Amino acid sequence: MEVTTTTSARPPRTPYDGSSTPFTIGLRPLDLRRWTEPDEQLAGELSEKRRLFGPYADEIFMEAPDTRAGQQECLDLLSDYLPREHGEIYRRAGDVMHVAGHSVELADMTMPPLLRAGFLVQDDLVLMRRRENGWQIAAAHLSFPSSWSLKEKFGRPMEEVHAAVPGFQAGTRNATLVNRIFDGLHPDQPAERFNWSINWRHALFHPQSAKLPVEPSSTTVAADEAIVRVERQTLRKLPVSGDIVFTIRIYLDPIRAFATHPAGADLAERLARQLDALTDAQVNYKGLAEKRDELVSCLRGGMFSGNRDENGAA
């Protein structure tokens, strides 16, 4: 099943326009009313989560045995939040949540709480816990990974999780800051950040066990077929367990769709600038060693020149 993305006047999230700097922490305060942002893709993406869970259950869900209380705390918060803030979409009847043609049994004890929670929302849910050697992935419902493997990252401290990310390796300032931010996060002060990468096929489920300088799927795909993969990430510390819920929402923006957006030329140029500014290590991490120049040329090649942003600028 392929889940399509909207091609409305402007993509909903565009950190590649320069509003977020790649390879920085870039956390911003989050209004809790915007913890999740369901949209017209909700029904399809919930169906995709359930479809993927059949063949990939052991890749999508993992848990440490001591995390059930934290998982339940996350489920309880979501179960209260969703019908309150998105009551036009979510309807709770006793212990059953109805959403977009799906029903989730909130009290189904045969299913771990975080697994139930993940079937309520488009976001993936990762539960972070402070251990002796730092913050670790302690439980996760990860249906839509962006070029990483839950099995390989599970239970490892953040320095190891980020070992391949330029500027975030153990001993770097960013690695130290991540742990400090997690330690100091307050339950009433959640945060969000954005990230983006380039994909060469339209798929939410994009696991990969290692970062390669050349993304294998890119070699036979033209630059104008590229898809910008946007991640909206939120961090919320749970008040009772002290665990952190890390949410990841995926948006897929085909660059060809820029041609139909009023701001298409502006978005194309801003993305080209972001790509130009990447260091060699960053280019390799994003799998663009052979495609960066071709993609930049495509973005500046004139296919979006007829579009202007809302201020009339190209």
Residue pairs with C-beta under 8 A, 6 or more apart in sequence:
1 44
1 47
1 48
1 51
2 202
2 203
3 41
3 44
3 45
3 48
3 204
4 41
4 44
4 202
5 41
5 202
5 251
5 252
5 253
5 254
6 12
6 39
6 40
6 41
7 254
7 257
7 260
9 261
9 262
10 261
10 262
10 263
10 267
11 228
11 230
11 251
11 253
11 257
11 261
11 267
12 37
12 39
12 251
13 194
13 230
13 232
13 251
14 230
14 253
14 267
15 194
15 195
15 196
15 230
16 196
16 228
16 230
16 267
16 270
16 271
16 274
17 266
17 267
17 270
17 271
18 270
18 273
18 274
19 194
20 26
20 193
20 194
20 195
20 196
22 195
22 196
22 274
22 277
22 278
22 282
23 165
23 166
23 167
23 168
23 282
24 174
25 174
25 177
25 178
25 181
25 193
26 193
26 194
27 181
27 191
27 192
27 193
27 235
28 191
28 192
28 193
29 189
29 190
29 191
30 190
30 191
30 192
30 234
30 235
30 236
32 81
32 190
32 236
33 85
34 192
35 81
35 85
35 190
35 234
35 236
35 247
36 78
36 81
36 82
36 86
36 121
36 122
36 123
36 247
36 249
37 232
37 249
38 86
38 89
38 100
38 121
38 122
39 122
41 122
42 89
42 99
42 100
42 122
43 100
43 101
43 102
45 122
45 204
46 99
46 100
46 102
46 119
46 122
47 102
48 143
48 204
48 205
49 118
49 119
49 143
50 102
50 119
52 60
52 143
52 205
53 60
53 61
53 143
56 205
58 151
59 142
59 149
59 150
59 151
59 207
60 141
60 142
60 143
60 150
61 112
61 114
61 115
61 118
61 140
61 141
61 142
62 137
62 139
62 140
62 150
62 151
62 154
63 71
63 112
63 114
63 138
63 139
63 140
64 129
64 138
64 139
64 155
66 138
67 114
67 127
67 129
67 138
67 139
67 243
68 112
68 113
69 240
69 241
70 127
70 129
70 138
70 139
70 238
70 241
70 243
71 112
71 113
71 114
71 117
71 127
71 139
72 113
73 238
73 239
73 240
73 241
73 243
74 113
74 114
74 117
74 125
74 127
74 238
74 243
74 245
75 106
75 113
75 114
75 116
75 117
77 238
77 245
78 117
78 120
78 121
79 92
79 97
79 106
79 120
82 89
82 90
82 92
82 97
82 99
82 120
82 121
83 90
83 91
83 92
83 97
89 99
89 100
90 97
90 98
90 99
90 120
91 97
91 98
91 99
92 98
92 106
95 105
95 106
95 107
96 103
96 104
96 105
96 106
97 103
97 104
97 106
97 120
99 120
102 119
104 116
104 119
104 120
105 111
105 116
106 116
108 116
112 139
114 125
114 127
114 139
114 140
114 141
115 141
117 125
117 141
118 124
118 125
118 141
118 143
119 141
121 247
122 249
122 250
123 232
123 234
123 247
123 248
123 249
124 140
124 141
124 142
124 143
124 144
124 145
124 247
124 248
124 249
124 250
125 140
125 141
125 142
125 245
125 246
125 247
126 137
126 139
126 140
126 141
126 142
126 245
126 246
126 247
126 248
127 137
127 138
127 139
127 140
127 243
127 244
127 245
127 246
128 135
128 136
128 137
128 138
128 182
128 243
128 244
128 245
128 246
129 135
129 136
129 138
129 241
129 243
129 244
130 136
130 182
130 183
130 242
131 138
131 157
133 157
134 157
134 158
134 159
134 179
135 157
135 158
135 178
135 179
135 182
135 244
136 155
136 156
136 157
136 158
137 150
137 153
137 154
137 155
137 156
137 161
138 155
138 243
140 150
140 154
142 150
142 248
143 204
143 205
144 204
144 205
144 206
144 248
144 250
145 205
145 206
145 207
145 208
146 195
146 197
146 206
146 229
146 231
146 248
146 250
147 197
147 206
147 207
147 208
147 211
147 287
148 207
148 208
149 207
149 208
149 209
150 207
152 209
153 160
153 161
158 175
158 178
158 179
158 182
159 169
159 170
159 175
160 170
162 168
162 169
162 175
162 178
163 169
163 170
164 210
164 211
164 285
165 285
166 279
166 281
166 282
166 285
167 174
168 174
168 175
168 178
169 175
181 191
181 235
182 235
182 244
185 191
185 235
185 236
185 237
185 244
186 237
187 236
187 237
187 238
187 239
190 234
190 235
190 236
190 237
191 234
191 235
192 232
192 233
192 234
192 235
193 233
193 235
194 230
194 231
194 232
194 233
195 230
195 231
195 233
196 228
196 229
196 230
196 231
197 228
197 229
197 231
197 286
197 287
198 215
198 218
198 226
198 227
198 228
198 229
198 286
198 287
198 288
198 291
198 295
199 206
199 217
199 226
199 227
199 228
199 229
199 252
200 215
200 217
200 218
200 221
200 225
200 226
200 227
201 217
201 221
201 227
202 227
202 252
202 254
204 250
204 252
206 229
211 284
211 285
211 287
212 287
213 283
213 284
213 287
213 289
213 290
214 287
214 289
214 290
214 291
215 287
215 288
215 291
218 287
218 288
218 290
218 291
219 290
222 298
223 291
223 294
223 295
223 297
223 298
224 255
224 256
224 298
224 303
225 254
225 256
226 254
226 255
226 291
226 295
226 298
227 252
227 253
227 254
227 255
228 252
228 253
228 254
228 255
228 271
229 250
229 251
229 252
229 253
230 250
230 251
230 252
230 253
231 248
231 249
231 250
231 251
232 247
232 248
232 249
232 251
233 246
233 247
233 248
233 249
234 245
234 246
234 247
235 244
235 245
235 246
236 244
236 245
236 247
237 243
237 244
237 245
238 244
238 245
255 268
255 271
255 298
255 299
257 264
258 264
258 265
258 267
258 268
258 304
258 307
259 303
259 304
259 306
259 307
261 267
261 307
262 307
262 308
262 309
262 310
263 307
263 308
263 309
263 310
264 304
264 307
265 304
265 305
265 306
265 307
265 308
265 309
265 314
266 307
266 308
266 309
266 313
266 314
267 304
268 299
268 300
268 303
268 304
269 299
269 300
269 314
271 299
272 295
272 296
272 299
272 300
275 288
275 292
275 295
275 296
275 299
276 296
278 286
278 288
278 292
283 289
283 292
288 295
305 314
307 314
308 314
